[in-house]
Amino acid sequence: MRIGTRSSAMALAQTDDIAAAFRAAHDEASVEIVRFSPRGDRDQVSKLAAHGGKGGAFVGEIREAMRDARLDAAMHSLKDMPGDEETPGLVIGAYMKREAVEDALVLRKGVTFEAFCEGGGAGFKIGTNSVRRKALLRRLYPGAEVIHFRGAADTRIKKLDERAMQRLPDGGEVGPADALIMARCGLERVGLAHRIAHVFSAEELAPAAGQGIVAVECRESDFQLLEKLSAIDDADARIAALAERELLWVLNGHCNAPIAGYAQRDGDALSLYGAVMSEDGGEIIEVRSDGACDRPRELGRAVGLALLQKGAARLIEMTRPA
């Protein structure tokens, strides 16, 4: 199996885990990892919308290599895969076991969590590229300034500690940042868990749909590989992913829309939380509902429709690029 992945340390570690699981399931089958540097990694300044959203920034070039049969499969962080569009000829063959979904706070050396929280973050600059995190942070820390901040995990933390300025898409600069919001699972995976100052609960910072899940995508017509990938597929992760991605599909969101979605299984039951926010965090529409774990798409559709009935489309349109 030739599997494509981004060249970041985090992506390579995730792909190594897939390769190890695949070899273990199939008598040490051959796996070749092919590295890519997609547009979103080559350009660490522009907003993702400039590349056609997360799909164009991180997924598109690797998918083309699969369609051209230069690759058999690809590793994607599920939250980077657009949920509002079709992918003709491609299908997700395996969902790996979900890792931690929470977001984490990383502070510049010398800044304490107590000082940061005092006064609702007043006087501090928090760096993130996620519109969902920006919206929720403005609710949690109304006194703080949330600034545009992109890059690989280790690069971002290095810039944080060095008090480096961050370039903006318009050519200006912003910063330096005093804190960063990053995925807990990513920090743990690349050996930076010791920099976590606080882990936010899913209630404080609602996760993105698919957060913590790694997906293996392949050609829909490659039945032999699909059968082999089924051996490393995690049932709980698949159920959650199907519910959360159906929610995105119904909402017809985009890369600049602050949308959260988080499904949890409890035996035969499945719960799903969905939320849509205004970009400034001033308004949030939330829905939580339960369903059967063998009908995850039904639950995702129901929560999505309930959000739309409560006015979510208006908030999504307000954030849609012109």
Backbone torsions as a table, in degrees:
resi	resn	phi	psi	omega
1	MET	NA	125.2	172.6
2	ARG	-97.7	114.9	-175.2
3	ILE	-117.2	130.0	-179.3
4	GLY	-94.4	149.5	-179.5
5	THR	-156.3	160.6	172.2
6	ARG	-67.8	160.9	-173.0
7	SER	-90.3	0.1	-179.3
8	SER	-67.8	156.4	-180.0
9	ALA	-58.9	-37.3	-179.2
10	MET	-66.8	-46.9	-179.0
11	ALA	-63.8	-39.8	-179.9
12	LEU	-66.2	-38.5	177.7
13	ALA	-64.9	-40.9	178.2
14	GLN	-63.9	-40.9	-179.0
15	THR	-70.4	-34.9	175.2
16	ASP	-59.8	-38.9	178.6
17	ASP	-65.3	-41.2	177.8
18	ILE	-62.8	-45.1	-179.3
19	ALA	-60.9	-42.0	-180.0
20	ALA	-64.4	-42.5	179.5
21	ALA	-65.9	-39.9	-179.2
22	PHE	-65.8	-43.3	178.8
23	ARG	-64.0	-41.5	-179.1
24	ALA	-65.0	-33.5	-178.0
25	ALA	-81.6	-17.5	-172.7
26	HIS	-134.7	48.8	171.1
27	ASP	50.8	52.2	176.7
28	GLU	58.9	41.1	177.5
29	ALA	-58.1	151.0	-178.0
30	SER	-71.9	131.0	175.8
31	VAL	-132.2	124.9	176.4
32	GLU	-113.2	126.7	179.9
33	ILE	-97.2	124.6	-178.2
34	VAL	-111.5	123.1	-175.9
35	ARG	-88.9	141.0	175.4
36	PHE	-127.8	150.8	171.3
37	SER	-119.8	83.1	-176.6
38	PRO	-67.3	169.3	-174.5
39	ARG	-53.9	-39.9	-177.5
40	GLY	-66.2	-22.8	176.5
41	ASP	-89.7	-33.9	179.4
42	ARG	-69.8	-34.5	179.7
43	ASP	-106.8	103.9	-177.5
44	GLN	-96.0	13.0	-175.7
45	VAL	-113.1	-51.5	-172.9
46	SER	-63.2	153.4	170.8
47	LYS	-70.9	152.2	-173.6
48	LEU	-63.2	-25.8	178.9
49	ALA	-59.8	-27.9	-179.8
50	ALA	-66.5	-19.7	179.3
51	HIS	-106.2	15.6	-178.2
52	GLY	84.2	25.8	-179.2
53	GLY	84.6	-172.7	-178.8
54	LYS	-60.7	-35.4	-179.8
55	GLY	-59.7	-48.6	178.7
56	GLY	-70.4	-33.7	-176.2
57	ALA	-74.1	-40.5	-170.4
58	PHE	-121.0	-21.3	-168.6
59	VAL	-112.2	-36.7	-168.6
60	GLY	-55.3	-48.5	-176.3
61	GLU	-66.7	-36.4	178.8
62	ILE	-69.5	-37.6	177.6
63	ARG	-64.0	-38.3	178.5
64	GLU	-61.8	-38.2	178.7
65	ALA	-65.8	-31.8	175.6
66	MET	-71.1	-43.7	179.6
67	ARG	-61.7	-32.7	179.9
68	ASP	-85.2	3.7	179.8
69	ALA	65.6	20.3	171.6
70	ARG	-78.9	-19.5	176.2
71	LEU	-129.2	154.6	172.5
72	ASP	-93.2	-31.4	-174.9
73	ALA	-153.3	172.6	178.2
74	ALA	-146.2	146.0	174.6
75	MET	-97.3	131.5	174.8
76	HIS	-134.5	143.2	162.3
77	SER	-71.0	125.5	-171.9
78	LEU	-58.7	-33.4	-178.9
79	LYS	-68.7	-14.4	176.8
80	ASP	-89.9	-5.0	-179.1
81	MET	-94.0	118.9	-178.7
82	PRO	-55.7	135.5	180.0
83	GLY	-101.0	2.6	-174.5
84	ASP	-113.6	21.1	-179.0
85	GLU	-146.2	154.9	176.0
86	GLU	-79.0	156.2	174.3
87	THR	-126.8	79.2	-174.9
88	PRO	-54.2	129.9	176.1
89	GLY	85.1	-6.7	-178.1
90	LEU	-122.2	153.1	-178.1
91	VAL	-150.8	151.5	175.4
92	ILE	-81.9	118.0	-177.2
93	GLY	-90.8	-22.2	-179.7
94	ALA	-156.2	141.0	171.0
95	TYR	-112.1	124.9	179.4
96	MET	-80.9	159.2	-178.2
97	LYS	-52.8	133.0	-176.4
98	ARG	-67.3	134.4	173.8
99	GLU	-92.6	-172.6	-178.9
100	ALA	-56.6	135.6	-178.4
101	VAL	-95.1	-11.9	-171.4
102	GLU	-72.2	153.2	169.6
103	ASP	-90.8	154.6	-176.7
104	ALA	-129.7	152.7	178.1
105	LEU	-100.0	128.4	174.4
106	VAL	-115.7	126.1	-177.4
107	LEU	-106.1	147.1	173.5
108	ARG	-61.9	142.7	-179.9
109	LYS	-56.4	131.8	-178.1
110	GLY	101.2	-13.8	178.2
111	VAL	-99.4	128.8	179.1
112	THR	-95.8	156.0	179.2
113	PHE	-65.1	-35.8	-179.6
114	GLU	-64.4	-43.5	179.4
115	ALA	-66.0	-37.6	-179.0
116	PHE	-65.1	-41.6	-176.2
117	CYS	-75.7	-24.7	-177.2
118	GLU	-61.9	127.8	178.4
119	GLY	71.8	25.3	177.2
120	GLY	63.6	34.0	178.0
121	GLY	80.7	12.8	-176.7
122	ALA	-55.8	130.7	177.7
123	GLY	88.0	-5.5	-178.2
124	PHE	-104.5	151.8	175.4
125	LYS	-110.9	126.6	-179.0
126	ILE	-110.2	125.8	-178.1
127	GLY	-97.9	133.0	173.8
128	THR	-163.5	157.4	174.7
129	ASN	-107.1	-9.9	-175.2
130	SER	-81.4	124.9	178.0
131	VAL	-67.2	-31.7	177.2
132	ARG	-64.3	-47.8	179.5
133	ARG	-63.8	-40.9	179.2
134	LYS	-57.1	-47.4	-177.9
135	ALA	-62.6	-45.4	-177.6
136	LEU	-71.6	-34.6	178.7
137	LEU	-65.3	-34.1	179.3
138	ARG	-67.7	-21.8	174.7
139	ARG	-83.8	-40.1	-177.8
140	LEU	-74.1	-40.4	-175.1
141	TYR	-128.5	74.2	-175.1
142	PRO	-62.2	-21.1	-179.4
143	GLY	-85.7	-11.3	-176.4
144	ALA	-88.6	159.6	173.1
145	GLU	-102.4	123.8	179.6
146	VAL	-96.1	122.4	-173.5
147	ILE	-119.0	155.6	178.1
148	HIS	-67.9	126.1	-176.9
149	PHE	-151.4	116.8	-177.8
150	ARG	-124.5	167.5	175.5
151	GLY	134.0	167.4	174.8
152	ALA	-63.9	157.8	-173.9
153	ALA	-55.3	-50.1	-177.5
154	ASP	-67.3	-36.4	178.8
155	THR	-65.5	-43.3	-179.7
156	ARG	-61.9	-43.2	-178.7
157	ILE	-68.4	-35.8	176.4
158	LYS	-62.4	-44.5	177.5
159	LYS	-63.3	-38.0	178.9
160	LEU	-60.3	-51.0	-176.9
161	ASP	-67.2	-32.5	-179.5
162	GLU	-84.4	-0.8	-178.8
163	ARG	56.2	39.4	-179.3
164	ALA	-77.0	148.3	174.9
165	MET	-77.5	151.1	178.9
166	GLN	-107.5	127.8	178.0
167	ARG	-70.3	145.7	178.7
168	LEU	-106.3	157.5	-179.5
169	PRO	-57.5	-28.3	-178.6
170	ASP	-85.3	5.0	179.1
171	GLY	97.3	-12.4	178.3
172	GLY	-80.6	-170.6	179.4
173	GLU	-134.9	156.1	177.1
174	VAL	-143.5	153.6	178.5
175	GLY	123.7	-161.6	-7.0
176	PRO	-71.6	159.2	179.3
177	ALA	-81.6	149.5	174.5
178	ASP	-103.0	-18.2	-176.8
179	ALA	-153.9	157.7	175.3
180	LEU	-130.4	149.5	171.2
181	ILE	-111.3	123.2	-175.0
182	MET	-139.5	162.0	178.9
183	ALA	-70.3	129.8	179.2
184	ARG	-57.8	-44.5	-175.8
185	CYS	-64.0	-35.4	178.8
186	GLY	-66.9	-41.7	178.0
187	LEU	-63.8	-40.9	178.8
188	GLU	-65.6	-39.0	-175.9
189	ARG	-66.5	-35.6	-177.2
190	VAL	-100.0	18.2	172.9
191	GLY	75.4	26.8	-179.3
192	LEU	-115.8	20.1	-179.0
193	ALA	-61.7	-26.6	-179.4
194	HIS	-66.6	-13.4	179.3
195	ARG	-89.4	-3.1	-179.0
196	ILE	-74.0	120.2	178.3
197	ALA	-92.4	-26.3	-178.8
198	HIS	-161.0	138.1	173.8
199	VAL	-104.5	122.6	179.9
200	PHE	-81.1	137.5	174.3
201	SER	-70.1	162.4	177.8
202	ALA	-64.1	-21.3	177.6
203	GLU	-77.7	-33.5	178.9
204	GLU	-73.6	-51.2	179.5
205	LEU	-126.3	95.3	-176.6
206	ALA	-61.0	132.5	-175.5
207	PRO	-69.6	157.6	171.7
208	ALA	-72.4	151.5	174.4
209	ALA	-57.9	128.6	179.3
210	GLY	85.5	-1.4	-177.0
211	GLN	-61.1	133.8	179.1
212	GLY	86.1	-0.1	-180.0
213	ILE	-112.0	131.8	174.4
214	VAL	-102.9	132.4	-178.1
215	ALA	-113.9	146.3	174.6
216	VAL	-111.6	115.7	-177.9
217	GLU	-103.7	146.1	177.9
218	CYS	-150.3	179.0	178.7
219	ARG	-72.8	138.1	-179.1
220	GLU	-60.9	-27.8	-177.2
221	SER	-86.0	-6.0	-177.7
222	ASP	-88.3	75.2	-174.3
223	PHE	-63.8	-33.6	-179.3
224	GLN	-65.7	-44.4	178.8
225	LEU	-68.8	-38.6	178.1
226	LEU	-58.6	-40.3	178.2
227	GLU	-64.6	-40.2	179.5
228	LYS	-69.0	-38.8	179.8
229	LEU	-66.6	-27.3	179.7
230	SER	-59.5	-23.2	-179.4
231	ALA	-71.9	-20.6	-179.9
232	ILE	-110.9	8.2	-179.3
233	ASP	-76.6	134.4	178.3
234	ASP	-98.4	120.5	-173.5
235	ALA	-62.5	-43.0	-178.7
236	ASP	-65.2	-41.3	178.8
237	ALA	-64.7	-40.6	179.5
238	ARG	-62.8	-45.0	-179.1
239	ILE	-60.9	-46.8	179.2
240	ALA	-63.0	-43.3	-178.3
241	ALA	-62.8	-42.4	-179.2
242	LEU	-63.5	-39.9	178.9
243	ALA	-67.3	-46.7	-175.9
244	GLU	-68.0	-38.3	-178.9
245	ARG	-75.7	-28.7	173.5
246	GLU	-66.4	-37.8	175.1
247	LEU	-57.5	-47.2	178.7
248	LEU	-61.8	-41.4	-178.9
249	TRP	-60.5	-46.5	-178.6
250	VAL	-64.8	-39.2	-178.2
251	LEU	-73.7	-19.2	-178.1
252	ASN	51.5	49.7	-179.6
253	GLY	-75.7	-172.1	179.3
254	HIS	-150.3	176.5	-171.7
255	CYS	-68.1	-14.6	-178.9
256	ASN	-104.5	9.7	-178.5
257	ALA	-97.5	123.8	177.9
258	PRO	-75.0	97.0	-178.5
259	ILE	-124.5	137.3	175.3
260	ALA	-121.4	148.3	176.6
261	GLY	-156.9	128.7	-176.1
262	TYR	-147.1	116.5	179.1
263	ALA	-106.0	142.4	178.2
264	GLN	-134.7	133.1	179.8
265	ARG	-96.9	140.4	174.1
266	ASP	-136.4	93.1	-175.8
267	GLY	66.7	-121.8	178.7
268	ASP	-90.1	-0.7	-177.5
269	ALA	-102.2	152.4	179.0
270	LEU	-135.0	131.9	175.1
271	SER	-113.2	147.8	-179.8
272	LEU	-137.8	127.7	174.4
273	TYR	-107.7	131.9	175.9
274	GLY	-131.7	145.5	179.9
275	ALA	-149.5	146.4	173.5
276	VAL	-129.7	133.6	-175.1
277	MET	-121.7	156.7	167.2
278	SER	-74.8	156.4	-174.6
279	GLU	-62.8	-30.9	-179.5
280	ASP	-87.8	1.7	178.8
281	GLY	77.2	1.7	-176.3
282	GLY	-74.0	-20.2	-178.8
283	GLU	-135.5	138.4	177.9
284	ILE	-141.0	135.7	176.1
285	ILE	-114.8	126.3	-174.4
286	GLU	-127.1	146.3	173.8
287	VAL	-143.1	136.2	173.8
288	ARG	-129.9	132.7	-178.5
289	SER	-147.6	163.0	-179.1
290	ASP	-118.6	154.9	177.8
291	GLY	-159.5	-168.6	179.7
292	ALA	-92.3	141.0	-176.4
293	CYS	-69.8	-16.3	177.5
294	ASP	-89.0	5.0	176.1
295	ARG	-135.2	57.2	-174.7
296	PRO	-64.9	-35.5	-179.3
297	ARG	-66.4	-35.9	177.5
298	GLU	-59.5	-43.6	-179.1
299	LEU	-66.9	-43.6	178.4
300	GLY	-59.8	-40.4	179.3
301	ARG	-65.9	-42.6	-178.5
302	ALA	-63.8	-43.0	179.7
303	VAL	-68.1	-40.3	178.0
304	GLY	-61.8	-44.8	179.5
305	LEU	-65.8	-37.1	178.3
306	ALA	-65.0	-38.4	176.9
307	LEU	-64.1	-42.5	178.7
308	LEU	-63.3	-39.1	178.9
309	GLN	-64.3	-26.4	-179.9
310	LYS	-90.9	2.3	174.7
311	GLY	105.6	15.7	-176.6
312	ALA	-63.5	-32.9	-178.3
313	ALA	-59.4	-35.5	-180.0
314	ARG	-63.6	-44.6	-179.9
315	LEU	-66.4	-39.3	179.2
316	ILE	-64.5	-43.0	179.9
317	GLU	-65.2	-32.9	179.1
318	MET	-63.2	-26.9	-177.8
319	THR	-102.0	-0.3	-177.7
320	ARG	-71.9	132.2	-180.0
321	PRO	-59.3	144.6	-178.9
322	ALA	-68.9	NA	NA
